[in-house]
Amino acid sequence: MTPNPVASTALPYALHDFARISADDWRAAMRDGMAAQLAELDAVATDTSAPTVENVLDAWERSGQLLNRAVAGFWTLKEADTTDDLDAIEEEMSPKLAAHHDAILLDRRLYDRLVTLDARAAAGEVTLDEQAAWLLSEKLRDYRRLGVNLPEDEQATLRELNERIATLEARWSSVVVAGRNEAALHIEDASLLTGLTPEDLQAAEEAASRRGLAGWLLEVVNTTGQPLLDRLENRDVRRRLYEASVGRGLSGENDTRPLIVELARLRSQRAHVLGFAHHAEFVAGDGCAKTTEAVNEILHRVAGPAVRNAEREAAELQEALSAEHPGETLQPWDWQFYAERLRAARFSLDDEVLRPYLEFERVLADGVFAAATGLYGITFVRRTDLTGYTDECRVFEVHDTDGRPMALVVIDPYARPTKQGGAWMTSLVDQSELLDLLPVVTNNCNLVRPAPGRPTLMPWDSVITLFHEFGHDLHGLLSQVRYPSRSGTATPRDFVEYPSQVNEMWAWDPALIRSYARHYETGEPVPQEWVDTLQAARHAGQGYDATEIFGAMILDQVWHQTPLDELPSSPDEVEEFERRGLAAWGINVPLVPPRYRTTCFSHIWSGSYAAGYYSYLWSEVMDADTVAWFTENGGMTRANGDHFRATLLSKGSSVDVMESYRRFRGADPDVRHVLERRGLA
């Protein structure tokens, strides 16, 4: 039998050989990987010798290597360049993977081996180092919170719920991308597109051409607000684009509401089976927050001031609108346009002036990579002999301070119809001393592809996003742990965004800006007065920004804290449920809708951030406190970077992440820094 190419680790760093892997290979590797892991863990469960670190924890962590490899490669490809075949495999395999995890986590024999090992350690019969002790405690906690002690009938119910939830989450991923593509706005009259840049128009023309249409196609991104609303001068086109965005998932073949209603109710039912009041309580207990009371307290603390700031901003924007359209009332599709105008007038600077100075290749090399070199001493070398999962990827080898090759990072910069919206990082290979594996990570953006021969010029927000996602990459690249399940970004959900948010600070570093922000034609650095203006404008529009992001966090909690008997039972109830839920929290602001409306909120309905979207704020508390530490200690220095790397970035979740934070900072995070940053103090 020909070996499955998914299993091949022949390429450097065990990089997947994507060009050789077919859709059927992914399916077979997942199927065979599950069978292999169950056999490997059966050997752990039936071992009659006394449990030790080697025959329980190490053997456990060595299991499932084919499955982990298949899942990591498949999901990376599926999110970045999906096909109908990959969509079908996701829907087929997701419930089977859920059943596989239940087969492990509800296996009493495995749990008993862990319990006995814990007892032997307590009795002094076995010595556990810090990483082994933490892994053991976390495995025991997972087993207990995920149902190992439930009666058999309730375990059977739990298995059914988990499989159905996984099926719906997989279905969501396909439907929401199709709905986003369907929502694109077709324009045939060029005069309606006044205000758009040549790059915008080129991208819209190419989007139309790909679908066999004449004219221009304004594609919709994953957020409620659309970047083109900053520039479109035609008010009616702005309205149509905005309504296309908020109308996603409300009708037709790509109506997401039936999925949402069933998912919310099933998650609530599962929480009750596991002994939790609701899904949000289940999630919070697995993170740094620990309780929904703690989550609610910080959200209540910031929501009111954010709304008041937004209301003050709205009054200014209304004046600007009235000057052009007397008697007209400010609408949601007007906000971004007039906010950008006011910002440009107030600070004499806008994105279109900055774009020629923000060429992607230079931002990447002289900004993102240079910051990592300045802080951690690592360097990056292009590997043209290696390819990623599409021919648009570029692969870089990472060298450590002594020149030793230590990792790969795969950069995938451009948007395409087959790609999920937004930006993200994935891990193709998790670093592990036990398995002698070096990390391979990806960095996925959705930049507009330029016309042939033209440079990729970035808006400032995309520069920040690139630094953010590379912060996730650094968390994976600098990992130095024993166990693969504890590597890199495998941390609690409300901690994982923290290192990435910290990395955003270096985009603002004055010396670094002078290096990476240079005119793509002349090489001249961006004028210093523009940098000063950019810094001064940094917190402009905080009312809008905070209200939309906190609104999404609260909307997530509304769906996942509401008792089962009060959740919608019909798709027709979804919009009113959203409105009432936000109003109850005092953040139902029609002019500033949540960053993600219910019907296109992939973070929570695809599963990964369900009841955990608050994580961005929770992580920002640590981020702002860390930025204060770097500032107090001299900023971008090797000494500071080495300390952050050694105490925190390298640790993954091999120890308690908050203990890592305290070792880095010398204290718990101080919330005042984030309140001051947000103008909420």
C-alpha positions in Angstrom: 0.0 0.0 0.0 1.3 3.5 -0.9 2.0 5.5 2.3 -0.4 8.4 2.9 1.6 11.6 2.0 0.0 13.4 5.0 2.2 11.1 7.2 5.4 12.0 5.4 7.8 14.1 7.4 10.5 14.1 4.7 10.4 17.9 4.1 12.5 20.1 6.4 10.9 20.8 9.8 8.3 18.1 8.9 6.5 20.7 6.8 3.4 19.1 5.1 4.0 18.3 1.4 0.7 20.0 0.4 1.3 19.6 -3.3 1.2 15.8 -3.0 -1.9 15.6 -0.7 -5.4 15.0 -2.1 -8.7 15.6 -0.3 -9.1 11.8 0.1 -5.6 11.7 1.8 -6.8 14.1 4.5 -9.9 12.0 5.1 -7.9 8.8 5.3 -5.2 10.3 7.6 -7.8 11.5 10.1 -9.6 8.2 10.0 -6.4 6.2 10.4 -5.0 8.7 12.9 -8.0 8.2 15.2 -7.8 4.5 15.1 -4.0 4.6 15.8 -4.4 7.0 18.8 -7.1 4.8 20.4 -4.8 1.8 20.1 -1.9 3.8 21.5 -4.0 5.0 24.5 -5.5 1.5 25.0 -1.9 0.4 25.7 -1.6 3.1 28.3 -4.9 2.2 29.9 -4.2 -1.6 30.1 -0.6 -1.3 31.2 -0.4 -3.3 34.4 2.8 -1.7 35.7 2.7 1.1 38.2 2.0 4.4 36.5 4.9 6.7 35.9 5.6 9.9 34.0 7.1 7.8 31.2 4.3 5.2 30.8 1.4 7.6 31.3 2.2 11.2 30.5 5.0 10.7 28.0 3.2 7.8 26.3 0.0 9.8 26.2 1.7 12.8 24.6 3.4 10.6 22.0 0.0 9.2 20.9 -2.0 10.6 18.1 0.9 12.0 16.0 -0.7 11.1 12.7 -4.1 12.5 13.7 -2.6 15.7 15.1 -0.6 16.2 11.9 -3.7 15.6 9.7 -5.9 17.9 11.7 -3.3 20.7 11.8 -2.7 20.5 8.0 -6.3 20.1 7.0 -7.6 23.0 9.1 -4.8 25.3 7.9 -5.7 24.5 4.2 -9.5 24.5 4.8 -9.5 28.0 6.3 -7.1 29.5 3.8 -8.1 27.9 0.5 -11.2 25.8 0.8 -12.9 23.7 -1.9 -16.2 21.8 -2.1 -14.3 18.6 -1.3 -12.7 20.1 1.8 -16.1 21.5 3.0 -17.6 18.0 2.7 -14.7 16.4 4.6 -15.1 19.0 7.4 -18.8 18.2 7.7 -18.2 14.5 7.6 -15.2 14.3 10.0 -16.1 16.9 12.6 -18.7 14.7 14.4 -16.3 11.8 14.1 -13.5 13.8 15.7 -15.9 14.9 18.5 -16.8 11.3 19.1 -13.1 10.4 19.1 -12.3 13.0 21.8 -15.3 11.7 23.9 -14.0 8.2 23.6 -10.8 9.4 25.2 -12.1 11.8 27.8 -14.9 9.5 28.9 -12.6 6.5 29.3 -12.6 5.6 32.9 -9.5 3.4 32.6 -7.4 6.3 31.4 -8.7 8.6 34.1 -7.9 6.0 36.8 -4.3 5.8 35.5 -4.0 9.5 36.0 -5.6 9.4 39.5 -3.2 6.6 40.5 -0.2 8.5 39.2 -1.4 11.6 41.1 -1.6 9.5 44.3 1.8 8.1 43.8 3.3 11.5 43.3 1.5 12.7 46.5 3.0 9.8 48.4 6.5 10.5 47.1 6.7 7.4 45.0 7.1 9.3 41.8 8.8 12.7 41.2 7.1 15.1 38.9 9.0 18.1 37.5 7.0 21.4 37.1 5.8 20.6 33.5 4.8 17.0 34.3 2.9 18.2 37.5 1.0 20.8 35.6 0.2 18.5 32.7 -1.2 15.9 35.1 -3.3 18.4 37.0 -4.7 19.8 33.8 -5.6 16.3 32.4 -7.3 15.4 35.7 -9.3 18.7 35.6 -10.3 18.2 31.9 -11.6 14.7 32.7 -13.6 15.9 35.7 -15.1 19.0 34.0 -15.9 17.1 30.7 -18.0 14.3 32.2 -15.9 11.3 33.2 -17.8 11.0 36.5 -21.3 11.2 34.9 -23.6 8.2 34.9 -23.6 6.2 31.7 -26.9 7.5 30.4 -25.8 11.1 30.8 -22.5 10.2 29.1 -24.5 8.9 26.2 -26.4 12.1 26.0 -23.2 14.1 26.2 -21.7 12.1 23.3 -24.8 12.8 21.2 -24.7 16.5 22.0 -21.0 16.8 21.2 -21.4 15.1 17.8 -24.3 17.3 16.8 -22.6 20.5 17.9 -19.5 19.6 15.9 -21.7 18.9 12.9 -23.4 22.3 13.1 -20.1 24.2 13.7 -18.6 22.6 10.6 -21.7 23.4 8.6 -21.5 27.0 9.8 -18.0 27.5 8.4 -19.2 26.6 4.9 -22.5 28.6 5.0 -20.9 31.8 6.4 -18.2 32.0 3.6 -20.9 31.4 1.0 -23.1 34.1 2.5 -20.2 36.5 2.6 -19.5 35.9 -1.1 -23.2 36.2 -1.9 -23.5 39.6 -0.2 -21.0 41.3 -2.5 -22.4 44.5 -4.1 -22.3 44.7 -8.0 -21.8 48.2 -9.4 -21.8 48.9 -13.2 -21.7 52.8 -13.1 -18.2 54.0 -12.3 -19.5 57.4 -11.1 -21.1 55.7 -8.1 -17.6 54.7 -6.8 -16.1 58.2 -6.4 -13.7 58.2 -3.5 -12.3 54.8 -3.9 -8.6 54.5 -4.6 -7.1 53.0 -7.8 -6.2 49.9 -5.8 -9.8 49.6 -4.5 -11.2 49.9 -8.1 -8.7 47.4 -9.5 -9.6 44.8 -6.8 -13.3 45.4 -7.4 -12.9 45.0 -11.1 -11.0 41.8 -10.7 -13.6 40.5 -8.3 -16.3 41.1 -10.8 -14.2 39.5 -13.6 -13.7 36.3 -11.5 -17.5 35.9 -11.4 -18.0 36.8 -15.1 -19.5 40.2 -14.4 -19.0 43.5 -16.0 -18.1 46.6 -13.9 -17.1 46.3 -10.2 -17.9 44.0 -7.3 -17.6 45.3 -3.8 -16.8 42.2 -1.8 -17.9 42.0 1.9 -15.4 41.3 4.7 -16.2 39.5 7.8 -16.9 42.4 10.1 -20.1 44.5 10.3 -18.4 47.7 9.2 -16.8 47.6 5.8 -13.4 49.3 5.0 -14.8 50.8 1.8 -17.3 52.8 3.9 -14.4 55.0 4.9 -14.1 56.3 1.3 -17.3 55.8 -0.7 -18.7 59.3 -1.3 -22.0 58.1 -2.7 -24.3 57.9 0.3 -26.7 55.5 -1.3 -23.9 53.1 -2.3 -22.7 53.3 1.3 -26.2 52.3 2.5 -26.4 49.4 0.1 -23.0 48.1 1.1 -23.8 48.4 4.8 -27.2 46.7 4.4 -25.5 43.9 2.4 -23.2 43.4 5.3 -25.8 43.4 8.1 -28.2 41.4 5.9 -25.9 38.3 5.7 -27.4 35.1 7.1 -30.9 36.4 7.3 -32.5 34.6 4.3 -32.0 32.2 1.4 -29.7 29.3 1.1 -27.1 30.9 3.4 -29.5 31.7 6.2 -27.4 31.0 9.3 -30.2 31.5 11.9 -31.4 27.9 12.0 -27.8 26.9 12.8 -27.5 29.6 15.5 -30.7 28.6 17.3 -29.9 25.0 17.4 -26.3 25.5 18.4 -27.1 27.9 21.2 -29.7 25.5 22.6 -27.5 22.5 22.3 -24.6 24.2 24.0 -26.9 25.2 26.9 -28.1 21.6 27.2 -24.6 20.3 27.2 -23.6 22.7 30.0 -26.5 21.5 32.1 -25.5 17.9 31.6 -22.0 18.8 32.8 -23.3 20.6 35.8 -22.9 24.2 34.7 -25.5 26.9 34.7 -24.8 27.8 31.1 -22.2 27.5 28.4 -20.5 30.7 29.4 -19.9 29.4 32.9 -18.4 26.2 31.3 -16.0 28.3 29.2 -15.0 30.8 31.8 -14.0 28.1 34.2 -11.4 26.8 31.7 -9.8 30.2 31.3 -8.0 32.8 33.4 -11.3 34.6 34.2 -12.6 31.5 36.1 -16.2 32.8 36.5 -18.8 34.6 34.5 -19.1 37.1 37.3 -15.6 38.2 36.7 -16.3 38.4 32.9 -19.5 40.4 33.5 -17.8 42.8 36.0 -15.1 44.0 33.5 -17.6 44.2 30.6 -20.1 46.3 32.7 -17.1 48.4 33.8 -16.2 49.4 30.3 -19.5 49.3 28.4 -21.1 52.5 29.8 -18.2 54.8 29.4 -17.6 53.5 25.9 -21.2 54.2 24.9 -21.0 57.8 26.3 -17.8 58.4 24.3 -19.6 57.1 21.2 -22.5 59.4 21.8 -20.2 62.4 21.9 -18.5 61.3 18.7 -21.9 60.9 17.1 -22.8 64.5 17.8 -19.7 65.7 16.0 -20.4 63.5 13.0 -24.0 64.7 12.8 -22.7 68.2 12.5 -20.4 67.1 9.6 -23.2 65.3 7.8 -25.6 68.3 8.3 -23.1 70.6 6.7 -23.4 68.6 3.4 -27.0 67.2 3.8 -29.1 69.7 5.7 -32.0 68.0 7.5 -30.5 64.5 7.2 -29.9 62.2 10.1 -26.7 60.4 10.7 -27.0 56.7 9.8 -24.7 53.7 10.5 -23.4 53.7 6.9 -22.3 57.4 7.4 -20.3 56.9 10.5 -17.0 55.6 9.1 -17.1 58.1 6.2 -17.5 61.2 8.3 -15.2 59.9 11.0 -12.4 59.5 8.5 -13.1 63.0 7.2 -13.0 64.5 10.6 -9.8 62.6 11.5 -8.1 63.8 8.2 -9.2 67.4 8.9 -8.2 67.3 12.6 -4.9 65.6 12.1 -4.2 66.5 8.4 -3.6 62.8 7.7 -5.5 59.9 6.2 -4.9 56.4 5.1 -4.5 57.3 1.4 -1.6 59.6 2.2 0.1 56.9 4.3 -0.4 54.0 1.9 2.5 54.7 -0.4 4.8 54.5 2.6 3.4 51.1 3.8 4.5 48.6 1.2 3.9 45.1 2.4 7.3 43.5 1.7 9.1 46.4 3.5 6.7 46.4 6.4 7.2 42.6 6.8 11.0 42.7 6.6 11.9 46.1 8.1 9.0 46.2 10.5 7.6 42.9 11.7 10.8 40.8 11.3 13.1 43.6 12.4 11.1 44.0 15.7 11.5 40.3 16.4 15.2 40.5 15.7 15.6 43.6 17.9 13.8 42.0 20.8 14.7 38.3 20.6 17.8 38.1 18.3 16.1 35.8 15.8 16.5 36.3 12.1 14.6 35.3 9.0 15.8 33.8 5.7 13.5 33.1 2.7 13.4 29.4 1.7 12.4 29.5 -1.9 12.9 25.7 -2.1 9.9 25.2 0.2 6.2 26.0 -0.6 3.1 26.3 1.6 -0.4 25.3 0.9 -0.9 27.7 -2.1 1.7 29.2 -4.5 1.0 32.6 -3.0 2.6 31.5 0.3 6.2 32.4 1.1 8.2 30.3 3.6 10.9 31.8 5.9 13.3 29.9 8.1 13.9 31.3 11.5 17.4 31.3 13.0 18.1 31.7 16.7 20.6 34.1 18.3 23.4 31.7 17.6 22.5 31.2 14.0 20.9 27.8 14.6 17.9 27.1 12.4 14.9 26.8 14.8 11.6 27.1 13.0 9.6 27.9 9.8 6.9 30.6 9.3 4.6 30.5 6.3 3.2 33.9 5.2 0.0 34.0 3.2 -0.9 37.6 2.6 -3.7 37.9 0.0 -7.5 37.6 0.1 -9.3 35.1 -2.2 -12.9 33.9 -2.4 -11.9 30.5 -1.0 -10.4 32.1 2.2 -12.0 32.8 5.5 -12.2 36.6 6.3 -10.0 38.4 8.8 -6.5 37.4 9.8 -5.2 34.5 11.9 -2.3 32.3 12.8 -2.2 28.5 12.8 0.4 26.0 13.9 1.3 23.3 11.4 3.9 21.6 13.7 3.9 22.1 17.4 7.3 22.5 19.1 8.1 19.6 21.5 11.2 18.4 23.2 9.6 15.1 23.8 9.0 14.5 20.1 12.0 16.4 19.0 9.9 18.7 16.8 10.6 22.3 15.8 7.7 24.7 15.2 6.1 25.5 11.9 3.5 28.3 12.0 1.5 30.3 9.5 0.4 34.0 9.2 -2.8 34.6 7.2 -3.9 38.0 6.1 -6.6 39.3 3.6 -4.7 42.1 1.8 -6.1 43.2 -1.5 -4.0 41.7 -4.3 -2.4 44.5 -6.4 -2.4 44.7 -10.1 0.4 42.8 -11.9 3.7 44.7 -11.4 2.2 47.0 -8.7 3.3 47.0 -5.0 1.0 45.9 -2.2 0.3 49.1 -0.3 -1.3 48.6 3.1 -3.8 50.7 5.1 -2.5 51.4 8.6 -5.0 49.1 10.2 -3.6 46.2 8.2 -0.1 47.1 9.5 -1.3 46.7 13.0 -3.0 43.4 12.1 0.2 42.0 10.6 2.1 42.8 13.8 -0.8 41.3 15.9 -0.8 38.0 14.0 2.9 37.8 14.1 2.7 38.1 17.9 0.8 34.8 17.7 3.5 33.4 15.5 6.2 34.4 18.0 4.3 32.6 20.7 4.6 29.4 18.6 8.1 30.1 17.2 9.7 30.8 20.6 8.0 27.9 22.4 10.4 25.7 24.4 8.4 23.0 26.2 8.5 19.3 26.6 4.9 18.3 25.8 3.3 19.1 22.4 -0.2 19.7 23.9 1.3 22.5 26.0 3.2 24.2 23.2 3.0 27.8 21.9 -0.5 29.2 21.6 -2.1 26.1 23.3 -3.1 28.3 26.3 -6.5 29.3 27.8 -8.6 31.2 25.3 -8.5 34.4 27.4 -4.7 34.4 27.5 -3.9 33.5 23.9 -4.6 37.0 22.5 -2.3 38.6 25.0 1.1 38.1 23.3 -0.3 39.1 19.9 -1.7 42.3 21.4 1.6 43.1 23.0 3.4 42.8 19.6 1.2 45.5 18.2 3.1 48.1 20.3 6.2 47.7 18.0 4.3 49.0 15.0 4.3 52.3 16.8 8.0 52.4 17.7 9.4 55.6 16.3 12.7 54.2 15.2 11.0 51.2 13.6 8.5 53.3 11.7 11.3 55.3 10.2 12.7 52.0 8.9 9.6 50.3 7.5 7.5 53.3 6.5 9.3 54.4 3.4 7.8 55.6 0.1 7.7 52.6 -2.3 9.1 54.7 -5.2 11.6 57.0 -3.6 12.6 55.2 -0.5 12.1 58.4 1.5 10.9 57.8 5.1 7.5 58.9 6.1 7.8 62.6 7.3 8.3 62.8 11.1 5.4 65.3 11.4 3.2 62.6 9.9 4.4 60.1 12.5 3.7 62.6 15.2 0.2 63.1 13.8 -0.3 59.4 13.6 0.6 59.0 17.2 -1.7 61.9 18.1 -4.6 60.4 16.2 -4.0 56.9 17.7 -6.9 57.1 20.1 -9.3 59.1 17.9 -12.7 57.4 17.5 -12.2 55.3 20.7 -15.9 55.6 21.5 -16.9 53.9 18.2 -14.1 51.3 18.4 -14.7 50.4 22.0 -18.5 50.3 21.6 -18.5 48.0 18.6 -15.9 45.5 20.1 -17.5 45.5 23.6 -20.9 45.1 21.9 -19.7 41.9 20.2 -18.2 40.6 23.5 -21.5 41.3 25.3 -23.5 39.7 22.4 -21.5 36.6 22.8 -22.3 36.5 26.5 -26.0 37.2 25.9 -26.2 34.1 23.7 -24.3 31.9 26.1 -25.5 33.1 29.5 -29.2 33.1 28.7 -31.1 30.2 30.3 -32.3 27.5 27.9 -36.0 28.3 28.2 -35.3 31.9 27.3 -33.2 31.2 24.2 -34.9 31.6 20.8 -36.6 28.5 19.5 -37.2 29.9 16.0 -34.9 31.6 13.5 -37.4 34.5 13.3 -36.6 35.4 16.9 -32.8 35.9 16.4 -32.8 39.6 15.5 -35.1 40.6 18.3 -33.1 38.5 20.8 -30.0 40.3 19.8 -31.6 43.7 20.1 -33.1 43.0 23.6 -29.9 41.4 24.8 -27.8 44.4 23.9 -30.3 46.8 25.3 -30.3 45.0 28.7 -26.6 45.6 28.9 -27.1 49.3 27.9 -25.0 48.9 24.7 -27.7 48.7 22.0 -26.5 51.6 19.9 -28.1 51.6 16.4 -25.4 53.8 15.0 -22.6 51.5 16.3 -23.6 47.9 15.8 -21.5 45.1 17.3 -18.3 44.4 15.4 -20.0 41.1 14.4 -23.7 40.7 14.2 -25.2 37.4 15.4 -25.7 36.0 11.9 -22.1 36.4 10.8 -20.3 36.0 14.1 -17.9 33.2 13.1 -15.7 33.6 16.2 -18.5 32.1 18.3 -20.6 29.9 16.0 -17.6 28.0 14.5 -16.8 27.0 18.1 -13.3 28.4 18.9 -14.4 31.6 20.7 -17.9 30.6 21.9 -18.6 32.4 25.1 -14.9 33.5 24.9 -14.9 36.6 22.7 -14.4 38.6 25.9 -10.8 37.2 25.7 -9.7 40.2 23.6 -10.5 42.5 26.5 -9.2 40.2 29.2 -6.0 39.8 27.3 -5.8 43.6 26.7 -5.6 44.1 30.4 -2.3 42.1 30.5 -1.2 43.7 27.2 -1.6 47.3 28.5 0.2 46.3 31.7 3.0 44.7 29.7 3.3 47.8 27.4 3.7 49.9 30.5 6.5 47.5 31.7 8.4 47.7 28.4 8.0 51.5 28.4 9.3 51.8 31.9 12.3 49.6 31.1 13.5 51.2 27.9 11.3 49.7 25.2 12.8 47.6 22.4 16.0 46.1 23.9 17.4 42.6 23.8 17.4 42.5 27.6 13.7 43.2 27.7 12.9 40.8 24.9 15.0 38.1 26.4 13.2 38.4 29.7 9.8 38.3 28.0 10.8 35.3 26.0 12.4 33.4 28.9 9.6 33.9 31.4 6.5 33.9 29.3 6.6 33.4 25.5 8.7 30.2 25.7 6.4 28.6 28.3 3.2 28.1 26.3 0.9 26.5 28.9 3.5 24.1 30.3 2.9 25.9 33.6 0.0 28.0 34.9 -0.1 30.9 32.4 -0.8 33.4 35.2 2.2 32.2 37.1 4.2 32.8 33.9 2.8 36.3 33.9 3.8 36.9 37.5 7.3 35.7 36.8 7.5 38.1 33.9 5.9 41.1 35.5 6.6 40.5 39.2 2.9 41.1 39.9 -0.7 40.5 38.7 -1.8 42.8 35.8 -3.0 46.3 36.7 -6.3 47.1 35.0 -5.8 50.9 35.2 -3.5 50.8 32.1 -6.2 49.4 29.8 -8.8 51.9 31.2 -6.4 54.8 30.5 -5.7 53.5 27.0 -9.4 53.2 26.2 -10.2 56.6 27.7 -12.4 54.9 30.3 -10.4 55.7 33.4 
